[in-house]
Amino acid sequence: MSSKLPNPFLYFFSIVFFINLSTQYVSAQVNNSTIDAAMDLSSLKNDSLLSELRMLLDSMNKPKSFFSANLSLSNKLFSAKNNAFNYQQSTTSSVAFLPSLSYYNKSGLGLALTTYFRSNGQQSSFYQTAVTPSFDKINRKVMYGVSYSYYLKSSSTSATPYVNEIYGYFQGRKTWIRPALSLGWANGNYNDISVIPININGNSRFITDTSNVKLTDLSISAGISHSFSLNKLFSKNDLLSITPQISIIAGKQQFTTTSNRPFPEFKDRNVILDRVRKIYKVPSTTSTSNASVQTLASSLNVSYIIQSISISSGYYMGFYINGTPGNRVSHIFNLGLGLTF
């Protein structure tokens, strides 16, 4: 699962990592309520950039439709919207380059196309695409929305295990501490190639086996956050916003493995679990988990905006309670560039 970007991308985005630069062209002037809602939505929706979020808020009083073209770098590779699922990646050492194009209608309806690009050191490719229709409603009291994502995968061994995903969120915005609730559901499948032990006529041997893994995932997240904003730091048109958030995530998973070999299925539970754990954190002992609290998470989004330029970064950390020792903590980041027109 480990990968590295081609040298030009690595050099470029190393600079981006340290300066956290995201450039966007918008006609509206920066204001506290705009960036405030944008930061809230960025935490709730797992969106990489502020451009479309800012435009959605600006359109509350004067609705308008717009496009948003984005480039981002991230290690959140399972879900385009739901970090509860991204916390279940067995490894977060792999990163991908994500170009996307979105359209948002003044009615709140939207459609996004996101592709995933990375290199394994020998070959670079666009290995996955997410198609996401959505609906978002924002005002100064509440915000809520729902989206559906369909994942097209050219390589099941390195892509998300999901094929279909539904995500919805709700946040109250009247109080200083803002409560939020989000729900996610996803299902999918992928092929795993492993060397496993079998017994044939009393003789033990190892074989290379390809198995199809099917899974269903459900998440429920409850969290609280607050956006701290300071304006006119270096210019009359600039703004700094810092949004910390803490969350508790409950969930339930179910998976099955089906061997492509003609031999009887190998029933050793540890072998089956090890196959799944290569990319996906699963409960320690069974293929079906009971609904339970699974992850304690925190995140921090920081943005500085001056006129048409925004400098932004996001960091997310999750402690997976049901994970195996040594593989319980996930660190996720996101950086990006965007243009709205």
N, C-alpha and C positions, 0 to 999 in steps of 0.2 A: 504493500500500500504506500510505501514511501515514494516520494517523487521530488524532482527539483525543476524549477523553471529554467528555460533556456537562458544563457548568460545575459543577453540584452534585457530580457524581462526581469531577471534577478537584480541586475544593476539598477534598472529604472525603479522597480518597486521597493528596493531597499531604501532608496531616497524617499519614496513616498511613505514608507513605514516610519521614518524618523520625522518627517515634516507633516505627515498625515494630511496631504493636500487633496482637496476635492473641489474642482472648478465647475461652476454652473452659470449659465446666462439666463437671467430672469429680469423682468421689467419692474416688478414690484419692489418697494423699498423694504429693508429689513425692519421687523418690529418684534417686540417681545412675544406677543401672542402667536405669531407665525412660527418662530423657532421653538417655542414652548410645545406647541402641538406636534411639530415635526419631530422633536426628540422623543415625545411620548409614543408616537407612531413607530418610530425607528426601533424602539425597544419592544413594542408589542408585535409588530409585523415582521421583524427580522429583515427589514429592507436595508439595503446597503447604502443608500444615498438619501439626501434630504430634498432633492430637487422636486420630485413629484409630491412629496408630503407637504412641502412648503406651498406649492401651487394649489393643492387641494384646499388648504386652509385659506389662502388668499381668495379662493373662488367662493367662499361661504357667502359673502355679501354680493359678489358679482360673478356668478357661475360662468365658467369657460372651459373648453376642452383643450387638451395639449398632448404633445408627445414628450417622451423623456428617453434619451440615449445615455446609457451608463457603462462604465468600465469599473470593475472592482477586483480586488485580490482578497481571498478568504480561505480558511480551512473548514468552513461549515459546508459540507459536501452532501449531506443526506437530504436536507429540506430547504426549499427556497424561502419558506416563511416561518417555520416552527423550530425554535432552538431547543425545545424539549426533545425533539427527535435528533437534532445535531449532537446533543450531549451523549447520545448512545453510540456514537462512532467509537470503535475500538481504539482507533488512533486518530490523533489530530495533527500528526506531523506532516501530512500531505496538504498541499495548497493548490488552488486552481485559480486561473484567470477567467473572470466571468463577464463577458460583454452581454448587454441586454438592451432591448428596445421595448418601451411601454407606451400605451395609449390610454389616456384617462378622459372619459366623457364627463361633461358638466353635471350629468345625472348621478355621478358616483360610480358608474360602471367602468371597468378597466380591463385591459388585456396586456399581459407581459410575456415576452419571449426571452428566455435566458439560456445561454449556452455555456458549457463548462470546458475549459481548455487547460491541458497540462502536458508535461513531458515526463517520461520515465527514465530519461537519460539517454535513450536511444531513439525514441520516436515521439513526436509531438502530435497531438490530435485533439479535435473537439469530440469528446467521448460521451457527452450527455446534453440533453436539451430539456428545459422545463417550459411548458406552455401553461399560463396561469390567468384565467379569467377571474375577476374579483369585483366586489362592491364595497365601498367605504362611505361612511357618513360621519362628518365631523361638525361639532359645534362647541361652544364654550362650556357646556354642561356635561356632555358625554361624547364619546366616540366609539364606534363599533364597525365591524366589517366581517366579511366572509370571503374565502377564496377557494378555488379548486386548482390543483396542479396535476398535470399529466407529464410523466417523465419518459422521454424517448432515449434509449440507451444503445450505444454501439458496442460497449464492452461491459458485460455484467460483472466481471471480476473487479473492476475499479470504480464502478458507478454506484449510485444510491441503491439500496435494496428495494426501494419503493417504486411503484408504478402509478398509483392513484393516491392523492392526498387531499383532504379537506381541512381547512383551518378557519376558525372564527375567534373573534376577540371582542371584549367590551371593557371600557374604562370610564369611571366616574371622574369628572374634572373640576368639581366645585370646591373640593376641600384641598388643604395644603398637602396632605398626604393622599395620594391618588390610588385608590384600589383598582385592580384589574383582574380579569378572569379570561382565560383562553382555553379553547378545546381543540384537539387535533385528532384526526383519524387517518390512517394510511394502511395500504396493503401493497404487496408486491412479491417478486421472486427474483432469484438470481442463481447462477450455476457456480458450484464450488468444486475445485479439483484438489483432492487430498490423497495422501498415502495412508491407507488404513489396514489394520490387521483383520484377517478372516480365517475361518477354519474350514478346510475342505477335506472330507474323508479322514478326519482326525489329525490332519497336518496343518500346522499354523504357518501362514505366509502373509506377506504384505503385498497389496496391490494398489495401483493408482486408480482411484475411482472418481467419477464425476457424478455429483449429486445435485438435484434441484431443490433449493431451499425456498419455501413459501412462508410468508409471515404476515401477521396483522398486528398493528400497533395502535394504541389509544393513549392519549395524554390529556390531563387536566391540570392547568397551571393557575395558581393564585399568587398575586404579587402586589407590592406597594412600591411607589416611586415618588420622586419630587424633582422638578427641574429648577435648578438655581441659575439665574440669568443676571448678567452684568452688561450694560451697554455704555457706549461712548468711552471705551477704554483708550483707544488711540485715534479715533475718528468719531464724528457725530453720527456716522452710519454703520458702526460696527457693533457686534454683540457676541458675548461669550456665554455658552450654556453648558452646564454640567448636570447630567441626569443619572444618579445612582438608582438601582432597583434591586430588590431581593424577592425571591420567589420560592414557592414550594410546589413541586411537580409530582403528581400522582399518575399512575399509568397501569396498563395491562398489555402483555404481549402473548402472542401465540405463534408457534412456528412448527413446520414439518419438514423432514428431509426425505427425498425419494432418490434412491440410487439408480443410475442408468445401466448398472451391471446386471447380468442374468442371475447372479448369485443371490441367495436370500439376504435381505437387509441385515446389516450388522447392528445389533441392538445395544451395544455398550453405550450407555448414556453419556459418559465422559467424552468418548470419541465424537459423538454427534454434537455435543455442546461445543467442543473445541473447533469443529468445522464452522459453526455459526459465529463463534467468538472472534474469528479472524477479522471480521469487519464490524460486528454488531454486538453490543453489550446485552447479555441476556441474563435472566435469573440463574442462580448458581446450580440448581439441581433438576429443574423440570423444563418441559417444552411449552408449558402453559403457566403463566403467572396469575396470581390473584391480584385484583385491583388493590394497590397499596401506594404509599408515599415512596418514591424511588429516588428523587433528586432534590438536593438543596442547591439553589443557584443564586448567583449575584452577577450584576452587570454594571458597566459604567460607559456612558456615551458622552464624549466631549466634542463640542463644535465651536469654532470661531468663524463668524461671518462678517465680511466687510464688503459692502456693495454687492458685486456679482461673484465674489469669491468666497467659498466656504472651506474651512479646514476642519476635517472631522475624523474621528476614529471611534471604534467600538470594541470593547473587551468583555468577554463573558466567561464565567467560571462555574462549573457544575460539579457537585460531589454526588456520584452515583452510588446510593446506599447498597443496592443489590449486586454490585459488581464484584468481580474477583479481586483479591488483594493485589495491589500494584497497578490496577487498571480502573480506579474509581473516580479520578479527577480528570475533567476535561477542560481544556483552555481553548477558547475560540476567539478569533479576531476578525475584523472586517475593515477594509480600506477601499476607497473608490473615487472615481471621477465621473462627472455627469454633465449633460447638456439638456436643457429643457427648451422646447420650441413649439 
